[in-house]
């Protein structure tokens, strides 16, 4: 009987229990993450299902051209456009020196907006709505994506000019609030951002440029006022300096003329001058007096002109204060007349 070679069977490799447990854990972990994220999305659908944006707020929201994702987020927060008393209670705003236009309350996942009624500040409610919606959106960003998002937010912040309003106003924020606030402000105020951030914000706005344009519209009102006030102040200061110099010269000339007139009269009375000499000196003195009077009239005209500019400056300051009161829910009076 021939010996047949023995068959060699290849046994399948067996995964070690540790590796198998790890892979199983990763699958479960990933499934939990996906489930948690899906739950958040579903929760937004449920919270916003039967909510209707008020007729007062709706026109502003429509101008934002929100994506479906952003619309769901906004609806889930039940945004309310409120008058000052209700708004101050909702946002706990009671400081007359702090202007609060809106707030996102994390605990209740609610957005409250101050009803700014002013034809002189176009875009303010639209920008505030977008800003607060982005606060809610930031809270919904999965934590495994937030680190990268924060890195890009920090890069954008670092690229802003040193005197940029965002840099000067956000220094006091805590680290957590820093990124949250920047997420809202970059998305609504800065036109040019990195490709990463543009893609991120594209999930919320169909045309983000519209939002930054709204922001520019109402900020430009204050910027133009500030530029006008700065220009007027510079002109007033320059004219005031010139008037002071002219007045000093005028006063010195007044004293000199008074001495000349006294001397002339004394010499006439004492008979020291007469005839043609008297006529020549008198004519010379009268010409100098006329020039002095013309200087006075010129100074008076300059004073009238500067007073008009001071009145214009004060009117601009008044208008600026009225605008500031218009966006200040704690202002005593919110009456505002458009500047003609």
FENVENWO-V573067 format. One record per pair of residues at least 24 apart in sequence whose ideal C-beta (glycine too) atoms are under 10 Angstrom apart, sorted by the first residue. I is the first residue (numbers start at 1). J is the second residue. Records with the same first field share a line. If there is no record, write none. Layout:
I=J / J
This chain:
33=142 / 143 / 144
34=142
36=142 / 143
37=140 / 142 / 144 / 145
40=73 / 76 / 139 / 140 / 142
41=69 / 72 / 73 / 76 / 140
43=76 / 109 / 140
44=69 / 71 / 72 / 73 / 74 / 75 / 76 / 77 / 109 / 136 / 140
45=72 / 75 / 76
46=76
47=72 / 73 / 75 / 76 / 77 / 78 / 109
48=72 / 73 / 74 / 75 / 76 / 77 / 78
49=75 / 76
50=75
51=75 / 76 / 77 / 78 / 79
52=78
53=78 / 79 / 80 / 81 / 129
54=79 / 80 / 81 / 82
55=81
56=80 / 81 / 82 / 113 / 115 / 125
57=81 / 82 / 113 / 115 / 125 / 129
59=125 / 126
60=113 / 123 / 124 / 125 / 126 / 127 / 128 / 129 / 130 / 214
61=125 / 126 / 129 / 130 / 133
62=126
63=123 / 125 / 126 / 129 / 130 / 210 / 211 / 214
64=126 / 127 / 129 / 130 / 133 / 188 / 204 / 205 / 206 / 207 / 208 / 210 / 211 / 214
65=205 / 206 / 207 / 208 / 210 / 211
66=129 / 130 / 133 / 204 / 205 / 206 / 211
67=201 / 202 / 203 / 204 / 205 / 206
68=203 / 204 / 206
69=137 / 140 / 203 / 204
70=130 / 133 / 134 / 136 / 137 / 201 / 203 / 204 / 205 / 206
71=133 / 204
72=140
73=109 / 111 / 133 / 134 / 135 / 136 / 137 / 139 / 140 / 204
74=111 / 129 / 130 / 132 / 133 / 136 / 137 / 204
76=109 / 110 / 111 / 136 / 140
77=104 / 105 / 108 / 109 / 110 / 111 / 112 / 132 / 133 / 135 / 136 / 137 / 139
78=108 / 109 / 110 / 111 / 112
79=104 / 110 / 111 / 112 / 113 / 129 / 132 / 133 / 136
80=110 / 111 / 112 / 113 / 115
81=111 / 112 / 113 / 114 / 115 / 116 / 125 / 128 / 129
82=112 / 113 / 114 / 115 / 329
83=114 / 115 / 117 / 329 / 334
84=114 / 115 / 116 / 328 / 329 / 330 / 331 / 334
85=329
86=112 / 114 / 115 / 329
87=112 / 113 / 114 / 115 / 329 / 330
88=112 / 114 / 329 / 330
90=114
91=329
93=328 / 329 / 330
94=329 / 330
95=328 / 330
96=325 / 328 / 329 / 330 / 331 / 332
97=328 / 330
98=328 / 329 / 330
99=324 / 325 / 326 / 327 / 328 / 329 / 330 / 331
100=128 / 327 / 328 / 329 / 330
101=125 / 127 / 128 / 129 / 131 / 132 / 327 / 328 / 329
102=127 / 128 / 129 / 130 / 131 / 132 / 133 / 135 / 184
103=128 / 132 / 135
104=131 / 132 / 133 / 134 / 135 / 136 / 137 / 138 / 139 / 180 / 184
105=132 / 135 / 136
106=135 / 136 / 139 / 180
109=136 / 139 / 140
110=136
111=135 / 136
114=327 / 328 / 329
115=329
116=218 / 323 / 326 / 327 / 328 / 329 / 334
117=326 / 334 / 336
118=218 / 221 / 322 / 323 / 325 / 326 / 327 / 334 / 336 / 338
119=336 / 338
120=218 / 221 / 225 / 319 / 322 / 323 / 326 / 336 / 337 / 338 / 339
121=217 / 218 / 219 / 221 / 222 / 323 / 326 / 327 / 336
122=214 / 217 / 218 / 220 / 221
123=210 / 211 / 212 / 213 / 214 / 215 / 216 / 217 / 218 / 219 / 220 / 221
124=214 / 215 / 217 / 218 / 219 / 221 / 326 / 327
125=214 / 218
126=188 / 210 / 211 / 213 / 214 / 215 / 217 / 218
127=184 / 188 / 189 / 211 / 212 / 213 / 214 / 215 / 216 / 217 / 218 / 219
128=184 / 188 / 214 / 215 / 218 / 327
129=188 / 211 / 214
130=184 / 187 / 188 / 201 / 204 / 205 / 208 / 210 / 211 / 212 / 214 / 215
131=181 / 183 / 184 / 185 / 187 / 188 / 189 / 211 / 215
132=184 / 188
133=184 / 187 / 188 / 204 / 205
134=180 / 181 / 183 / 184 / 185 / 186 / 187 / 188 / 201 / 204 / 205 / 211
135=180 / 181 / 183 / 184
136=184
137=183 / 184 / 187 / 200 / 201 / 203 / 204
138=179 / 180 / 181 / 182 / 183 / 184 / 187
139=180 / 183
141=183 / 200
145=200
146=179 / 183
148=196 / 200
149=179 / 183 / 196 / 197 / 200
150=175 / 178 / 179 / 180 / 182 / 183
151=179 / 196
152=183 / 186 / 193 / 194 / 195 / 196 / 197 / 199 / 200
153=178 / 179 / 180 / 181 / 182 / 183 / 185 / 186 / 187 / 193 / 194 / 196 / 197 / 200
154=178 / 179 / 182
155=193 / 194 / 196 / 197
156=182 / 183 / 185 / 186 / 187 / 190 / 192 / 193 / 194 / 196 / 197
157=182 / 185 / 186 / 190
159=190 / 192 / 193 / 194
160=186 / 190
164=189 / 190
165=189 / 219
166=190
185=215
186=212
187=211 / 212
188=212 / 214 / 215
189=215 / 216 / 219
190=215
191=215 / 216
218=323 / 327
221=319 / 320 / 323
222=320 / 323 / 324 / 327
224=316
225=316 / 317 / 319 / 320 / 323 / 339
226=316 / 320
228=312 / 313 / 316 / 319 / 320
229=312 / 313 / 316 / 317 / 319 / 320
231=313
232=309 / 310 / 312 / 313 / 314 / 316 / 317
233=309 / 310 / 313
235=305 / 306 / 309 / 312 / 313
236=305 / 306 / 307 / 309 / 310 / 312 / 313
237=306
238=306
239=302 / 303 / 305 / 306 / 309 / 310
240=302 / 303 / 306 / 309 / 310
242=299 / 302 / 306
243=298 / 299 / 300 / 302 / 303 / 305 / 306
246=295 / 296 / 298 / 299 / 302 / 303
247=295 / 296 / 299 / 302 / 303
249=295 / 299
250=292 / 295 / 296 / 298 / 299
253=288 / 289 / 291 / 292 / 295 / 296
254=292 / 295 / 296
256=288 / 292
257=285 / 288 / 289 / 291 / 292
260=284 / 285 / 288 / 289
261=285 / 288 / 289
315=339
